[in-house]
Amino acid sequence: MKVFLATAVILLAQNCFATEFQLGIVLGAPTGISAKATLDENHAIDAALAYSLADELGLEFHADYLVEKAHSFATNAGAPFELFYGIGARVVSITSGPHDHDVAFGPRVPIGLTYQLGEPKIEFFGELALAFDILPATNLDLEGGIGMRYRF
């Protein structure tokens, strides 16, 4: 088991150093800080630490594995809009409603579009995500937001 964990850490560390990292903001439900690490040309991990404005307010963390460039839509401006989709999970520390002081957890399925500027190195994005909380009670939620990230 220790060998497996050590190998996994080394492989993940190599992948992290070979990535492009992005940091920015997302506005909507939830609203907060957004980050993305590109794994290769067509895959990325994105995450957000944000305040959920859904029925039950609270601090939310979510992370998703994304398939990027699933489809490109040409524009007159040069760079195309690119479709992405993925699967991930979210955790929400609920601060209002009938589940006040509970922690919600469940999978989420995002889909959206990105548009990248060459210089400055900025990515704009819009995303919708279907989230299905399984704890503390089952709940289906639709999240959505727009945002921008700077590419380092």
N, CA, C and O of each residue as an XYZ file, in Angstrom:
608
protein
N       0.824     -1.193      0.000
C       0.000      0.000      0.000
C       0.867      1.255      0.000
O       0.562      2.225     -0.694
N       1.952      1.237      0.780
C       2.839      2.398      0.838
C       3.489      2.652     -0.513
O       3.655      3.801     -0.921
N       3.857      1.576     -1.207
C       4.470      1.719     -2.533
C       3.466      2.332     -3.506
O       3.821      3.196     -4.308
N       2.204      1.881     -3.431
C       1.167      2.425     -4.295
C       0.988      3.918     -4.041
O       0.947      4.704     -4.988
N       0.881      4.317     -2.775
C       0.703      5.731     -2.439
C       1.899      6.566     -2.880
O       1.726      7.658     -3.422
N       3.101      6.065     -2.653
C       4.300      6.804     -3.066
C       4.334      6.971     -4.582
O       4.665      8.046     -5.081
N       3.993      5.914     -5.314
C       3.960      5.990     -6.775
C       2.904      6.984     -7.244
O       3.155      7.777     -8.151
N       1.728      6.944     -6.629
C       0.656      7.876     -6.996
C       1.074      9.321     -6.755
O       0.824     10.182     -7.598
N       1.704      9.598     -5.622
C       2.159     10.959     -5.312
C       3.191     11.428     -6.328
O       3.126     12.567     -6.791
N       4.133     10.574     -6.678
C       5.172     10.947     -7.654
C       4.550     11.221     -9.022
O       4.897     12.207     -9.673
N       3.636     10.361     -9.461
C       3.004     10.564    -10.763
C       2.154     11.824    -10.781
O       2.162     12.564    -11.765
N       1.420     12.074     -9.704
C       0.615     13.288     -9.632
C       1.495     14.528     -9.597
O       1.171     15.536    -10.225
N       2.591     14.467     -8.877
C       3.503     15.615     -8.807
C       4.091     15.914    -10.176
O       4.207     17.080    -10.554
N       4.464     14.885    -10.925
C       4.989     15.105    -12.273
C       3.930     15.742    -13.155
O       4.225     16.650    -13.932
N       2.703     15.269    -13.035
C       1.613     15.832    -13.816
C       1.371     17.287    -13.451
O       1.113     18.109    -14.330
N       1.449     17.618    -12.166
C       1.196     18.981    -11.720
C       2.227     19.948    -12.269
O       1.876     21.070    -12.633
N       3.484     19.550    -12.339
C       4.520     20.445    -12.827
C       4.428     20.644    -14.333
O       4.953     21.629    -14.854
N       3.783     19.742    -15.035
C       3.680     19.842    -16.487
C       2.410     20.567    -16.910
O       2.103     20.603    -18.102
N       1.664     21.142    -15.977
C       0.377     21.727    -16.296
C       0.444     23.235    -16.430
O       1.400     23.888    -16.010
N      -0.597     23.753    -17.025
C      -0.851     25.180    -17.022
C      -1.830     25.416    -15.881
O      -2.816     24.690    -15.750
N      -1.571     26.414    -15.063
C      -2.429     26.701    -13.922
C      -3.176     27.995    -14.173
O      -2.621     28.943    -14.727
N      -4.446     28.036    -13.762
C      -5.279     29.225    -13.916
C      -5.942     29.546    -12.592
O      -6.299     28.645    -11.832
N      -6.106     30.825    -12.319
C      -6.743     31.279    -11.084
C      -7.615     32.479    -11.402
O      -7.204     33.374    -12.140
N      -8.835     32.500    -10.838
C      -9.732     33.610    -11.117
C     -10.956     33.599    -10.234
O     -10.924     33.115     -9.103
N     -12.045     34.144    -10.769
C     -13.290     34.261    -10.015
C     -14.436     33.651    -10.816
O     -14.388     33.559    -12.043
N     -15.464     33.240    -10.083
C     -16.705     32.780    -10.688
C     -17.841     33.528     -9.994
O     -17.850     33.657     -8.770
N     -18.799     34.021    -10.782
C     -19.958     34.744    -10.265
C     -21.211     33.966    -10.622
O     -21.380     33.541    -11.765
N     -22.079     33.781     -9.654
C     -23.311     33.029     -9.880
C     -23.639     32.224     -8.648
O     -23.535     32.713     -7.523
N     -24.035     30.986     -8.868
C     -24.320     30.091     -7.755
C     -23.471     28.850     -7.945
O     -23.859     27.955     -8.696
N     -22.339     28.769     -7.296
C     -21.781     29.600     -6.225
C     -20.909     30.749     -6.762
O     -20.555     30.773     -7.941
N     -20.571     31.695     -5.879
C     -19.721     32.837     -6.200
C     -18.459     32.758     -5.363
O     -18.531     32.630     -4.140
N     -17.281     32.835     -6.022
C     -16.041     32.752     -5.259
C     -14.808     32.649     -6.125
O     -14.746     33.223     -7.212
N     -13.821     31.909     -5.632
C     -12.526     31.749     -6.285
C     -12.541     30.465     -7.111
O     -13.001     29.420     -6.651
N     -12.029     30.562     -8.337
C     -11.990     29.422     -9.250
C     -10.551     29.139     -9.659
O      -9.770     30.064     -9.881
N     -10.203     27.861     -9.757
C      -8.858     27.462    -10.189
C      -8.985     26.295    -11.158
O      -9.934     25.513    -11.096
N      -8.005     26.196    -12.059
C      -8.001     25.086    -13.011
C      -6.567     24.706    -13.324
O      -5.712     25.570    -13.516
N      -6.310     23.396    -13.374
C      -5.002     22.869    -13.763
C      -5.200     21.995    -14.993
O      -5.971     21.036    -14.961
N      -4.509     22.327    -16.071
C      -4.602     21.564    -17.304
C      -3.711     20.331    -17.191
O      -2.518     20.446    -16.909
N      -4.291     19.152    -17.413
C      -3.537     17.900    -17.335
C      -2.849     17.577    -18.650
O      -1.689     17.166    -18.671
N      -3.571     17.767    -19.746
C      -3.019     17.614    -21.090
C      -3.879     18.463    -22.018
O      -4.672     19.279    -21.548
N      -3.737     18.285    -23.306
C      -4.429     19.154    -24.257
C      -5.951     19.107    -24.127
O      -6.626     20.090    -24.432
N      -6.495     17.980    -23.680
C      -7.949     17.824    -23.647
C      -8.538     17.515    -22.279
O      -9.728     17.216    -22.184
N      -7.740     17.578    -21.214
C      -8.249     17.237    -19.886
C      -7.737     18.223    -18.844
O      -6.619     18.731    -18.938
N      -8.585     18.482    -17.842
C      -8.203     19.418    -16.781
C      -8.941     19.062    -15.500
O      -9.921     18.318    -15.508
N      -8.447     19.611    -14.413
C      -9.125     19.548    -13.120
C      -9.477     20.986    -12.760
O      -8.607     21.858    -12.766
N     -10.745     21.239    -12.447
C     -11.084     22.574    -11.969
C     -11.689     22.460    -10.588
O     -12.224     21.419    -10.205
N     -11.593     23.549     -9.849
C     -12.101     23.573     -8.478
C     -12.534     24.989     -8.143
O     -12.083     25.953     -8.761
N     -13.407     25.102     -7.164
C     -13.834     26.416     -6.688
C     -14.080     26.353     -5.191
O     -14.573     25.357     -4.662
N     -13.728     27.427     -4.530
C     -14.072     27.653     -3.130
C     -14.958     28.880     -3.153
O     -14.501     29.984     -3.448
N     -16.229     28.680     -2.839
C     -17.195     29.736     -3.089
C     -18.330     29.692     -2.082
O     -18.477     28.736     -1.322
N     -19.132     30.757     -2.096
C     -20.302     30.817     -1.245
C     -21.510     30.429     -2.079
O     -21.796     31.061     -3.097
N     -22.212     29.402     -1.657
C     -23.375     28.909     -2.374
C     -24.578     29.791     -2.070
O     -24.896     30.044     -0.908
N     -25.240     30.255     -3.119
C     -26.416     31.101     -2.963
C     -27.697     30.327     -3.245
O     -28.738     30.926     -3.515
N     -27.627     29.005     -3.183
C     -28.792     28.154     -3.446
C     -29.769     28.248     -2.272
O     -29.618     29.101     -1.397
N     -30.768     27.365     -2.262
C     -31.799     27.390     -1.221
C     -31.199     27.370      0.178
O     -31.642     28.100      1.065
N     -30.199     26.538      0.365
C     -29.525     26.452      1.659
C     -28.143     27.078      1.499
O     -27.257     26.498      0.872
N     -27.969     28.264      2.072
C     -26.720     29.002      1.921
C     -25.575     28.281      2.603
O     -25.782     27.548      3.571
N     -24.351     28.489      2.094
C     -23.201     27.902      2.752
C     -21.939     27.977      1.921
O     -21.973     28.293      0.732
N     -20.827     27.681      2.570
C     -19.531     27.653      1.907
C     -19.417     26.346      1.127
O     -19.660     25.269      1.672
N     -19.048     26.445     -0.141
C     -18.977     25.270     -1.015
C     -17.570     25.088     -1.563
O     -16.897     26.052     -1.927
N     -17.140     23.835     -1.615
C     -15.933     23.459     -2.346
C     -16.343     22.394     -3.343
O     -16.982     21.406     -2.982
N     -15.972     22.599     -4.601
C     -16.205     21.542     -5.586
C     -14.974     21.369     -6.460
O     -14.194     22.300     -6.664
N     -14.823     20.159     -6.966
C     -13.724     19.829     -7.874
C     -14.274     18.896     -8.950
O     -15.069     17.999     -8.671
N     -13.828     19.130    -10.195
C     -14.331     18.368    -11.333
C     -13.190     17.935    -12.245
O     -12.208     18.659    -12.417
N     -13.330     16.757    -12.822
C     -12.447     16.289    -13.890
C     -13.138     16.675    -15.189
O     -14.275     16.268    -15.429
N     -12.463     17.456    -16.033
C     -13.079     17.985    -17.244
C     -12.484     17.389    -18.513
O     -11.280     17.150    -18.607
N     -13.356     17.157    -19.479
C     -12.945     16.869    -20.849
C     -13.131     18.185    -21.597
O     -14.253     18.662    -21.767
N     -12.011     18.769    -22.043
C     -12.062     20.067    -22.713
C     -12.029     19.888    -24.223
O     -11.676     18.824    -24.732
N     -12.399     20.933    -24.915
C     -12.382     20.956    -26.382
C     -13.201     19.811    -26.970
O     -12.836     19.231    -27.993
N     -14.326     19.491    -26.301
C     -15.204     18.437    -26.801
C     -15.810     18.846    -28.140
O     -16.079     18.003    -28.997
N     -16.021     20.151    -28.306
C     -16.499     20.700    -29.576
C     -16.094     22.166    -29.627
O     -16.123     22.852    -28.606
N     -15.718     22.650    -30.798
C     -15.341     24.054    -30.970
C     -16.373     24.753    -31.837
O     -16.845     24.202    -32.831
N     -16.717     25.975    -31.447
C     -17.646     26.809    -32.197
C     -16.870     28.005    -32.726
O     -16.377     28.819    -31.945
N     -16.756     28.118    -34.040
C     -15.970     29.187    -34.656
C     -16.603     30.553    -34.389
O     -17.824     30.684    -34.298
N     -15.741     31.568    -34.265
C     -16.192     32.947    -34.079
C     -15.467     33.839    -35.075
O     -14.433     33.460    -35.625
N     -16.007     35.006    -35.299
C     -15.348     35.982    -36.168
C     -14.160     36.631    -35.473
O     -13.311     37.230    -36.132
N     -14.089     36.520    -34.152
C     -13.026     37.167    -33.380
C     -11.713     36.384    -33.424
O     -10.695     36.875    -32.938
N     -11.716     35.211    -33.982
C     -10.483     34.424    -34.068
C     -10.551     33.157    -33.251
O     -10.738     32.074    -33.805
N     -10.404     33.267    -31.948
C     -10.416     32.088    -31.075
C     -11.836     31.530    -30.976
O     -12.795     32.300    -30.906
N     -11.984     30.209    -30.969
C     -13.317     29.614    -30.882
C     -13.810     29.492    -29.437
O     -13.021     29.497    -28.492
N     -15.132     29.384    -29.292
C     -15.710     28.954    -28.024
C     -15.539     27.444    -27.987
O     -15.791     26.765    -28.983
N     -15.114     26.915    -26.851
C     -14.877     25.479    -26.752
C     -15.763     24.870    -25.671
O     -15.835     25.379    -24.553
N     -16.432     23.777    -26.017
C     -17.323     23.068    -25.109
C     -16.519     22.160    -24.189
O     -15.577     21.499    -24.625
N     -16.896     22.131    -22.914
C     -16.302     21.178    -21.973
C     -17.411     20.513    -21.176
O     -18.513     21.050    -21.051
N     -17.110     19.350    -20.642
C     -18.025     18.652    -19.744
C     -17.186     17.837    -18.776
O     -15.994     17.631    -19.001
N     -17.808     17.372    -17.696
C     -17.031     16.608    -16.737
C     -17.881     15.976    -15.660
O     -19.108     15.930    -15.739
N     -17.184     15.491    -14.652
C     -17.831     14.902    -13.482
C     -16.971     15.221    -12.274
O     -15.744     15.258    -12.358
N     -17.632     15.450    -11.154
C     -16.894     15.799     -9.950
C     -17.751     15.626     -8.711
O     -18.705     14.848     -8.695
N     -17.394     16.360     -7.683
C     -18.121     16.286     -6.414
C     -18.099     17.651     -5.748
O     -17.246     18.491     -6.035
N     -19.057     17.851     -4.850
C     -19.080     19.086     -4.076
C     -19.369     18.780     -2.617
O     -19.999     17.779     -2.275
N     -18.885     19.680     -1.772
C     -19.151     19.645     -0.337
C     -19.632     21.036      0.039
O     -18.979     22.027     -0.285
N     -20.770     21.118      0.722
C     -21.322     22.408      1.132
C     -21.533     22.394      2.635
O     -22.188     21.498      3.168
N     -20.978     23.388      3.319
C     -21.219     23.588      4.748
C     -22.442     24.496      4.861
O     -22.341     25.709      4.676
N     -23.586     23.907      5.163
C     -24.866     24.623      5.128
C     -24.991     25.538      6.346
O     -24.739     25.126      7.478
N     -25.391     26.807      6.085
C     -25.507     27.789      7.173
C     -26.907     28.368      7.307
O     -27.090     29.371      7.997
N     -27.911     27.755      6.658
C     -29.284     28.226      6.811
C     -30.248     27.112      6.417
O     -29.844     26.088      5.866
N     -31.519     27.328      6.708
C     -32.539     26.369      6.310
C     -32.670     25.204      7.273
O     -32.087     25.219      8.357
N     -33.440     24.188      6.878
C     -33.706     23.056      7.766
C     -32.473     22.205      8.065
O     -32.470     21.453      9.040
N     -31.439     22.309      7.256
C     -30.212     21.532      7.472
C     -29.068     22.408      7.975
O     -27.898     22.110      7.733
N     -29.412     23.498      8.679
C     -28.399     24.411      9.222
C     -27.361     23.631     10.032
O     -27.716     22.767     10.833
N     -26.097     23.934      9.824
C     -24.944     23.307     10.486
C     -24.663     21.885      9.998
O     -23.850     21.179     10.594
N     -25.326     21.459      8.925
C     -25.021     20.163      8.321
C     -24.023     20.346      7.181
O     -23.752     21.466      6.750
N     -23.490     19.248      6.711
C     -22.589     19.254      5.562
C     -23.229     18.419      4.463
O     -23.529     17.241      4.660
N     -23.435     19.038      3.303
C     -24.002     18.334      2.151
C     -22.864     17.841      1.267
O     -21.838     18.505      1.123
N     -23.061     16.672      0.682
C     -22.043     16.084     -0.194
C     -22.728     15.333     -1.319
O     -23.767     14.703     -1.119
N     -22.137     15.405     -2.509
C     -22.664     14.628     -3.618
C     -21.950     14.918     -4.917
O     -21.120     15.825     -4.991
N     -22.274     14.141     -5.951
C     -21.644     14.331     -7.257
C     -22.221     15.540     -7.985
O     -23.326     15.996     -7.692
N     -21.449     16.042     -8.935
C     -21.925     17.123     -9.810
C     -21.423     16.865    -11.218
O     -20.356     16.284    -11.418
N     -22.212     17.309    -12.195
C     -21.882     17.111    -13.606
C     -21.928     18.478    -14.299
O     -23.011     18.989    -14.585
N     -20.756     19.072    -14.570
C     -20.730     20.383    -15.225
C     -20.656     20.279    -16.751
O     -20.145     19.304    -17.303
N     -21.177     21.305    -17.408
C     -21.035     21.480    -18.850
C     -20.939     22.978    -19.090
O     -21.604     23.762    -18.414
N     -20.116     23.378    -20.048
C     -19.973     24.806    -20.281
C     -19.135     25.138    -21.492
O     -18.749     24.264    -22.269
N     -18.860     26.440    -21.635
C     -18.068     26.962    -22.740
C     -16.919     27.796    -22.207
O     -17.053     28.463    -21.182
N     -15.781     27.759    -22.905
C     -14.651     28.625    -22.579
C     -14.273     29.427    -23.813
O     -14.513     29.018    -24.949
N     -13.673     30.583    -23.551
C     -13.131     31.432    -24.610
C     -11.807     31.973    -24.102
O     -11.762     32.615    -23.052
N     -10.729     31.722    -24.831
C      -9.397     32.128    -24.371
C      -8.850     33.263    -25.209
O      -8.855     33.222    -26.440
N      -8.370     34.292    -24.496
C      -7.635     35.369    -25.141
C      -6.162     34.989    -25.142
O      -5.678     34.386    -24.184
N      -5.449     35.333    -26.201
C      -4.014     35.043    -26.258
C      -3.224     35.952    -25.335
O      -2.487     35.471    -24.475
N      -3.365     37.245    -25.499
C      -2.696     38.233    -24.647
C      -3.701     39.309    -24.309
O      -4.241     39.903    -25.243
N      -3.995     39.612    -23.080
C      -3.456     38.956    -21.896
C      -3.979     37.524    -21.803
O      -4.986     37.180    -22.421
N      -3.299     36.714    -21.042
C      -3.617     35.286    -20.950
C      -4.822     35.079    -20.027
O      -4.679     34.693    -18.867
N      -6.004     35.345    -20.570
C      -7.238     35.266    -19.786
C      -8.195     34.284    -20.449
O      -8.326     34.254    -21.672
N      -8.863     33.481    -19.621
C      -9.904     32.565    -20.090
C     -11.226     33.004    -19.485
O     -11.325     33.187    -18.272
N     -12.244     33.173    -20.322
C     -13.602     33.445    -19.868
C     -14.371     32.136    -19.956
O     -14.131     31.328    -20.854
N     -15.297     31.926    -19.024
C     -16.059     30.677    -19.053
C     -17.469     30.884    -18.523
O     -17.737     31.797    -17.742
N     -18.349     30.020    -18.965
C     -19.706     29.921    -18.447
C     -19.980     28.452    -18.192
O     -19.570     27.594    -18.973
N     -20.672     28.162    -17.103
C     -20.853     26.758    -16.718
C     -22.210     26.548    -16.078
O     -22.687     27.387    -15.313
N     -22.824     25.430    -16.394
C     -23.992     24.919    -15.685
C     -23.604     23.564    -15.118
O     -22.904     22.791    -15.772
N     -24.055     23.274    -13.904
C     -23.728     21.983    -13.293
C     -24.949     21.447    -12.561
O     -25.604     22.163    -11.803
N     -25.238     20.197    -12.799
C     -26.286     19.500    -12.072
C     -25.626     18.823    -10.877
O     -24.734     17.991    -11.042
N     -26.068     19.182     -9.670
C     -25.489     18.618     -8.446
C     -26.559     17.799     -7.728
O     -27.703     18.232     -7.589
N     -26.169     16.619     -7.279
C     -27.090     15.726     -6.579
C     -26.506     15.412     -5.210
O     -25.631     14.556     -5.078
N     -27.001     16.112     -4.189
C     -26.528     15.864     -2.826
C     -27.120     14.556     -2.315
O     -28.315     14.300     -2.461
N     -26.265     13.734     -1.714
C     -26.736     12.480     -1.129
C     -26.708     12.529      0.391
O     -27.323     11.690      1.050
N     -26.005     13.499      0.948
C     -25.948     13.711      2.392
C     -26.199     15.176      2.693
O     -25.743     15.989      1.889
N     -26.845     15.601      3.715
C     -27.527     14.842      4.752
C     -28.881     14.314      4.290
O     -29.476     13.453      4.938
N     -29.366     14.843      3.155
C     -30.604     14.366      2.551
C     -30.433     14.502      1.044
O     -29.594     15.271      0.575
N     -31.226     13.758      0.292
C     -31.097     13.869     -1.157
C     -31.674     15.199     -1.629
O     -32.727     15.641     -1.169
N     -30.954     15.821     -2.558
C     -31.358     17.121     -3.076
C     -30.746     17.293     -4.460
O     -29.554     17.051     -4.648
N     -31.547     17.704     -5.415
C     -31.070     17.979     -6.763
C     -30.969     19.486     -6.925
O     -31.918     20.209     -6.621
N     -29.824     19.966     -7.405
C     -29.570     21.402     -7.485
C     -28.940     21.721     -8.831
O     -28.108     20.961     -9.326
N     -29.331     22.838     -9.423
C     -28.710     23.316    -10.653
C     -27.870     24.538    -10.311
O     -28.389     25.544     -9.827
N     -26.567     24.441    -10.565
C     -25.655     25.553    -10.315
C     -25.266     26.168    -11.650
O     -25.296     25.501    -12.684
N     -24.903     27.436    -11.620
C     -24.460     28.086    -12.839
C     -23.656     29.323    -12.524
O     -23.865     29.976    -11.501
N     -22.736     29.638    -13.413
C     -21.937     30.828    -13.197
C     -21.137     31.205    -14.423
O     -20.962     30.418    -15.353
N     -20.656     32.437    -14.390
C     -19.730     32.925    -15.399
C     -18.492     33.396    -14.666
O     -18.557     33.768    -13.494
N     -17.368     33.380    -15.355
C     -16.158     33.811    -14.675
C     -15.003     34.011    -15.617
O     -15.122     33.875    -16.835
N     -13.875     34.339    -15.010
C     -12.643     34.494    -15.764
C     -11.478     34.029    -14.917
O     -11.489     34.142    -13.691
N     -10.460     33.497    -15.605
C      -9.250     33.021    -14.934
C      -8.033     33.511    -15.709
O      -8.053     33.602    -16.937
N      -6.980     33.823    -14.969
C      -5.706     34.202    -15.573
C      -4.855     32.954    -15.707
O      -4.746     32.175    -14.760
N      -4.249     32.753    -16.869
C      -3.405     31.585    -17.120
C      -1.959     31.914    -16.773
O      -1.379     32.842    -17.337
N      -1.381     31.164    -15.856
C       0.018     31.365    -15.454
C       0.931     30.512    -16.306
O       2.148     30.538    -16.125
